[in-house]
Amino acid sequence: MKIIQLTILILIISCGIFTWACAEPPYPPAQKTPLPFDSNRAFEILKKQCEFGPRPPDSEAHRKTKDYLFTELKKYADTVTLQPYTSEVDTIDDPPQRKTLHMNNIIAEFGSNHNETLLLAAHWDTRPCADRDPNTDNQREPILGANDGASGVAVLLEIARILKATPPPRRIIIILFDGEDYGKTTDQMFLGSRYFAKNMGKWKPDYGILLDMIGDKDLQIPIERFSWDANPEFAAAIWQRAEKLGLAPFQRKLGYRIMDDHVPLIRAGIPMVNIIDFDYPHWHTLEDTVDKCSPKSLEVVGKLVVNIIYEGL
């Protein structure tokens, strides 16, 4: 990853000094322009996930969603792999019961012939309880997660289509984390990213970007502080690129420190930045529904990530 621009030394040799002819320097082949990000297609992917209903681990909707996402990624990726794991967690019952969850990260690879690897991540599960709902009667019900889960996945699936049509100039790993939103406390959340951080193997990236809660109609994305604390140059480069592209929802100011799937990877030594709009009034409530989301917001984030993939930082 080249966050800091390198100075390119250009040696200019006058042909008249030498008796041999100067050959013109070789030029790299022109990079094909990627397909534009289709916000309407992305929004349909968001809606499709929500049609399965709430998608907490071990539910029927969760299993159907896994099959759907795996099948969709198979259309585009060089390889798609399920990374299964189990986790012992406490249920939301009162008193809580100990339970073994069976989960899967979904990992898709593109451009496997390149050395530099960019990880793009989102979580595909949804929370089993609406614990932030203002109506206490709703707080034990599972959320639909249109923004909190489905939005990031929708952007990445649309990007997968673009990567298929225009092979990327770097290796791209798309990972959809499971078990991000399960537990009552953060100790029992981010289960998929914790597992992946310990079992990266051949998928170990050089750097990565996490997308979470990026579908809000009133999209405002400051720099998440854990991202900034760990990798300020990386974070600054992303927000500078957004500014260059005229993407106004990206605000060049520091926001909250947010525990999320990027933190286990940062702790494992992977530079990660979380793109997230945490000022979302429907977070962890039954009101996190499709009508709160916007194709335009998906397009803002998708356009930035596509540009980073093909242009670098």
N, C-alpha and C positions, 0 to 999 in steps of 0.2 A: 504494500500500500504506500502510495506516495502522497502524503498529506502536505508535506512541506515541498514547495517547488524546488527542484534542483537547477543549478546553473548549468547551462549547456555550453561547453567549450567548443567553439567553431574555429577550426584551423583553416585559414584562407591561404592557399598556396598559389602564387602567381605562375601561370603556365609558361610565361615567357622565360623564366629562369632556367627551366629544364628542357631537355631535348625531346622528352616523350610527351605525348599528348595527355591532357587532363581529361579523364572520363567523368561524366556527370555522376554525382552520387546517386546510389539506388534509393528509390522512394518506396515506403511501405504501401501495400495496396490500400485503396480507399475503403474505409469502414462503411458498410451498408447502413443507411439510415433505418433505425428500428421503426416498427409500426407504432403509430400513436396509441397512447393509452386510451382505451375505450371505457369511459365512465359508466355508460349504460350497461355494458356487459358486466362490469365489476359489480354494479348495483344488483343485477339479476343474480349474481353468485351470492351476494349478501342475503337476498331474499330467499334463495333456495335453501341456504343453511337454516334460516328461521322457519321454513316450512316443516322441517323435521321437529320443531318444538324446542324446548329447553334441552341442552345437550351435556348434562353432567356425566362424569365417568360412570360406567356400568349401567347406564340406561339404554333402552332400546333406540332412542333417538341418537344417542352417542354412537352406537354401533352402525346405524344407518349413515350417519354423517361421515364416519371413518371410511366406509366403503365408497361413498360419493367422492370424497376428497382424493382418495387413493386412485380411483378410476379416472378422475379428471386430470390429475397430474401425470398419469401414465400416457395420456394423449400427447404430452409435450416434452417430458423430461427424458434425458438419456437413460436414467435409472430412477426407480422409486422404490423405497424400502420402508417397511414398518420396523420401528425400534421398540419392541415390547418390553414392558417392565411392570413390576408390582410395587405397591407402597402400602404400608400399614398406617391407617389414619383413623381419627375419631369422627364418627358421624355427627350430624347436627341434632340428633335426638337428645332429649333431656330426661335422664342423664345420657351422655354420649356413649355409644357402643364402639368397640374396636372392630375395624373392618379392613379387609384386604382388597384394594382396588387393582383392577387389571387395566392397564392403559397402553397407549401406543403413541410415540412420536412418529410423524410421517416425514420422511426425508427424500427430497428430490434433487438430482444433480444435473447440471447443465455445463457444457464446455469443459468436459473432463480432461481435455488435452492441455489445458493451461495450468500454470504453476500457482499464480496468485488466486486466492480463494476468498470470495466475499460471501458471508452468510446473511441471508434474509430470513427473518423469523416473525412468527405471530403465534397466538395460541388458539386452538380450535374448540376447546371445551368451554362450558359455561357454568356459572356458579349454581350450586344446588339449593341456595337459600337467598331470598331477597332481604338480607339482614339490614339494609339501609332504607327499606321502604317506610315512608311515614305512617302507613297503616300497619299497625302491629299484627293484625290478622294475616297479613301477606308475608310476614317475615320468614316463614318456614317453607314458602313456595319457591320453586326454582325459577331463575330468570331466563328470558328469551335470549338476551345477549346479542342484540343486533349490532350495537356498537362495541360492546365489551366482548370481543372475540370474533364475530363474523366480519367486521369491517377490515381488520388487518388481513385475514385469510382471503377475503374477496380481492384485495389489491394484489396479493401475491399470486393468486391463481390467474388473474388477468396478465400479470407480468410473465408468468410461465408461458402463456400463449405467445407473447412477444418474443421471448427467448427461443422458442421453437422456430418462429418465422425468421428471426435474425440472430444467428449464433453469437453469443457474447464474446468480447475480447478478454475475458477473465473467467475463471471457474466460479460458478454460482451454485451455492447450496441453499435451497429453500427448505426450511424446517418448520413444521407446524407442531408446536408443543402441546402436549396433553397435560391435564392436571394442574394448570396454572391457577385455577380459581376455586379449588375445592375447600380448603380447610377454614376453620373458624379464625385461626391466626395465621400470620405469615410463616410460622414454623411448619405448617402443613399445606402451604401453597408452593407454586413454582416447581411442582414435582417433576415435570418433564424436562425442564431446563437444568434442574439439579442433576438428574440422571444423565442427561447428555453431556454436561460439563465433566462428568467423571468417566464417560464412555464415548469420547469423540472419535477415536480411532482415525480411520481414513477420511472422516468428514471434518477434521480439525481445520478451522478457517484462520486466515490471517487477521480478519477484522469482520465486524458485522453490524447490522442495523435491525433493531426490533421495532415492529409496528404494532401499536395497541391503542384502541379507542381513537381511531382517526376518521370516523364517519360522521361525527356530530355536525349538524347543520350550521352551528355557530362555531366553526373550527378556529381555534387559536392554539398555536403550538410554540410555547417557549422552550428553552433548552433545559432538559431534565438534569437535575443537579448531580446525581450519581454519575451520569454520563460525562458531565463536565469535569467533575472531580478527578475521574480516572483518566480521561482522554480529552483534554481541552482543545488540542489542535484538531483532532478528528471532529469533535462536535462543532467547533467554529467553522471548519471547512464546509460542513453540511449546511449550516444556516447561511453562510456566505453564498453557497451555490443556489439555495432557495431564493435569496435576495436577487441574485443575478438573473434568475428565471422569472422574477416578478411574482413570486408566490407569497402573497401578503399574509396568509395565516401563520407563516413562520416568523415568530417574533424574536429578535436578537436581544433577548433578556433571559435571565435565569428564572426558572420556575421551581416547582417542588422537587424534593428528593423522593422518588417513588420506588418502592420495592416492587420489582417486576422480573420478568424472565431474563433480562440482561445482566442482573446482578450476579447470579451464579457463574456466568461466563466471564464477567470481569474478574471475579475472584479466582477463576482458573487461568487468568493471564491473557484472555482474548479482548482486544479493544472492541467495545460495544457501545452503541448509542441508541437510546430509546426515543423514538418519535411518538409522542403521546399528548393528547389533550385531556388532562385530568380534571379540568373544570367542566364537568359533565353532570348536571343535576340529577340525571336518571341512573347514575352508577349504582349497581347492586340493588336496583328496585325493579318492580314488575313493569315499569314504564320504559325500560330500555328496549324499545320496539323499533320496527322498520321506519315508521313515520318520523322518528327523531333523527334519521340519517339522511345524507344527501349524496347523490352521484358526484356533485361538484367537489365535495370534500375528498372523496376517494380519488378523484382525478388530480387534485393538488398534490397529494402524497405520492400517487403513482407516477406522475410526471417527474417529480424530483428523483425518485428511486431509479426510474428508467434512465434518466440522464446520468446519474452516478455510475450505473452499470456500464454504460457505453462510453462515457467520457472520462471516467475516473475522477479522482479528487486531487 
